[in-house]
Amino acid sequence: MKIAIIGAGFGGMAAAYDLRKAGHEVTIYESADYVGGLASGFKEPHWDWSAEKFYHHWFASDKHMLGLIEELGWKDKVLFPRPYTVMYHAGKFYPFDSILKALLFPGLGFGINKIRFGLVGVFLRLTNNWKALENYTVDEWLRKWAGDKVYEMMWQPLVVGKFGERYYKQVNMAWMWARLKARTTRLGTFEGGFQKFADMFADRLRGMGVEIRLQTPVTRLEREAGSSQVSVRSETTEMYDQALVTLSPEALTRLVPSLPEKYLHGLRSMKSMGAVVMAVALKYQLSEEGYYWYNLPKSAGYPFLALVEHTNYVSPERFGGEHIVYMGDYLEPEHEFFRLSQEELLEHFLPALKKFNPKFKRDWVRKAWLFRTAYAQPVPLVNHSQNIPDITTPLEGLYFASMSQVHPWDRGTNFAVEIGRRAARLMMG
Ligand SMILES: Cc1cc2nc3c(=O)[nH]c(=O)nc-3n(C[C@H](O)[C@H](O)[C@H](O)COP(=O)(O)OP(=O)(O)OC[C@H]3O[C@@H](n4cnc5c(N)ncnc54)[C@H](O)[C@@H]3O)c2cc1C
């Protein structure tokens, strides 16, 4: 078959790999001038590694991604350091990445609340019945079983941070279950950064005969009455036996308005959050304690949700001795942070760095980069699994595989690979 794939993120590239291996003729259309999509990176000439635009790592449980890397023969390029994650409580930060550290965390005191926190955590780790949890919201289930205080201290800041005031009370409990289930304390990356991996993967695909057309946005997909093929319009229009779209549900509604109304309605009912991430290269280390990831509750007044010092995870030596710090947040695309300039956002964000290191001064910043995306985090509502749009769309020959169809697991490159490969299997019957 002659197959078009729209999007050269990890979902599109994983699908292309399997389809090409089975002998099909594959063309990938990519609007950007690079591959890797949301997991792509940026690099300065004096850096050996790239840094991800939106901080990225793998968990040891990411078997689809790690399995693919093994198949490609690059297992020895995956590194799994054990960086420190910390939680905020009353103006201070506490490591929170082992059972012992959780037990010592002072936020819950040392009485009944800590016991409830422990019991709920153990139950969620042991149960596999996520379908039952999907009927409840995180807010109602955790309030009931962990209690208001434990929920408000430990989990509410996470859901408010990821899904905002608008959606946090609607997110289903299976999503939280999956998040707790999949997390590991060791976090994985690729030697050279995720962009290096994406570029190596693209080169491998090209070597196998896949055509990757960069800077080629697709504007329309159609199946004309009586035709057995799908037309793909970009700067030219070409005919394919099948096409796979790996963009957001909203983008699919724009690219294929001729989809039946019921399917379009399903796509439109999918909710998602955007992300705004500022990365800065600093002359000095910010977190002198060596912390990698700071979880910040919105209620504590920080202008962002997470502070991530990448070079407390990957050595600054890989970045010419510079210290890479991200300040990130999940926000609705209407939020003013999507309109403000980089300078305006820096004015907003930089003063908060003093709270992590009182010695911080503005002249520590050598360079800043601002990354924004309107589609960053799907919102899994109650009973989400019953509303997920099918990978096989009602338009014959057209397939759809996006982050919004990943459930109950939290979206990630691991699940982009899984859904891309699942779509490839469906396309091949
Ligand atoms: C802030 C943030 C943090 C994250 N952290 C992690 C993490 O730690 N670990 C992890 O594994 N995952 C993480 N993720 C998620 C991960 O990046 C995604 O799940 C994954 O990259 C999705 O891959 P994809 O192929 O489905 O989509 P995408 O990567 O979005 O790929 C879609 C591609 O389509 C292209 N495109 C768009 N429109 C068109 C068009 N009209 N024509 C042609 N091409 C088009 C885009 O340029 C893009 O390259 C994070 C994401 C964000 C936003």
The ligand as an ORCA input file, in Angstrom:
! r2SCAN-3c Opt
* xyz 0 1
  C       5.201     20.030     28.881
  C       5.276     18.617     28.383
  C       6.031     17.689     29.104
  C       6.095     16.367     28.667
  N       6.864     15.483     29.365
  C       7.035     14.236     28.886
  C       7.947     13.349     29.503
  O       8.600     13.681     30.488
  N       8.087     12.103     28.979
  C       7.402     11.693     27.866
  O       7.597     10.567     27.407
  N       6.495     12.506     27.280
  C       6.308     13.762     27.754
  N       5.421     14.613     27.136
  C       4.503     14.080     26.127
  C       5.127     13.756     24.808
  O       5.856     14.854     24.313
  C       4.006     13.398     23.827
  O       3.154     12.446     24.396
  C       4.529     12.830     22.526
  O       5.644     13.547     22.054
  C       3.390     12.867     21.493
  O       3.839     12.369     20.268
  P       2.874     12.371     19.014
  O       3.625     11.783     17.897
  O       1.570     11.759     19.390
  O       2.527     13.901     18.738
  P       3.458     15.147     18.451
  O       4.765     15.006     19.080
  O       2.616     16.341     18.774
  O       3.666     15.064     16.858
  C       2.778     15.612     15.925
  C       3.591     16.219     14.803
  O       2.701     16.708     13.793
  C       3.219     17.918     13.254
  N       2.110     18.647     12.615
  C       1.184     19.430     13.207
  N       0.309     19.895     12.288
  C       0.700     19.394     11.093
  C       0.183     19.493      9.764
  N      -0.923     20.198      9.486
  N       0.840     18.849      8.760
  C       1.957     18.103      9.021
  N       2.475     17.982     10.268
  C       1.847     18.597     11.297
  C       3.818     18.598     14.471
  O       4.788     19.563     14.085
  C       4.427     17.409     15.218
  O       5.772     17.196     14.831
  C       5.367     15.953     27.518
  C       4.648     16.899     26.783
  C       4.598     18.211     27.206
  C       3.817     19.199     26.402
*
